[in-house]
């Protein structure tokens, strides 16, 4: 196209569910490896991040469990 924009292809639209599944998987991996970073990227600055930082300072496992739990609750809210 002359204006530099590419045409939207139907294959791009068909790949959206696949891309979202990959992003969700990467988000869970990030929640397990770096819990506060995952919370910050999903929830932003707030009480949830502060709680997760405290739990991660207590131990990596409580912080990871909390981060995965927050992600699951966020997924439930998105489906409603």
N, C-alpha and C positions, 0 to 999 in steps of 0.2 A: 504494500500500500504506500502511496506517496507521502502520507503524513507521518510515517515512521511507526505507527501502531500496527500490531499484528492482529489478525482476525481471530476471534474466539472460536476455537475448534471444539466440536462435541466431545472429543477425547479428553479435553481438559476437564469438562464438567463430569464426565464419567469417572475420572480419577479422584475426585474430591473425597468420597468416602474412604478410599484407600489411603490418601494423604492424612486424613483426620485420624485414622487408626494408628498410623506410624507416629503422628505427633502425640497421641495419647500414650503410646508405649514409651516414647522418649521422655515424656513428662513423668511417668511412673519411675523410670530408671533414674531420672534426676532427683525425684523425691527420695529415693532410697540412698543414693550416693551423696547428694548435697541437699538435705531437707530444707534449710532456710532459703536457698536460692529458688527452689521449686515453689515454695509458698509465696515468695516475693513476686515471682513472675506471674503467678495465678491470682493472688489476692491483693498484691500491693502492700504498702506500708499500713500497718494497723495492729490490732490486738492479736490476730491470728499469727502474724509474723513474730511478734514479741514472745508469745507462748511457745512457738516452735523453736526460737533461739534458746529460750530457757531450757526446754526439754532436750535440745541437742547438747547444751552445755552439761546437763546432768548425765547424758549418755547418748551415743549415736543412735542406738536402737529406739528409745522412746521418741526421739525427733523424727526418725524415719517412719515409725508407725503413725505418728500424728500427721505427717505430711501426706502419706498415702490415704489416711482417713479423710483429710480435708479434700483431697482430689476426688475421692469417691462421693462425698457429700456434694461437691460442686457438680459432678456429673448427674447426680439425682435431681438437683435444682434445674439443670439445663433440660432434662427430659420432661419436666412438669409443664 
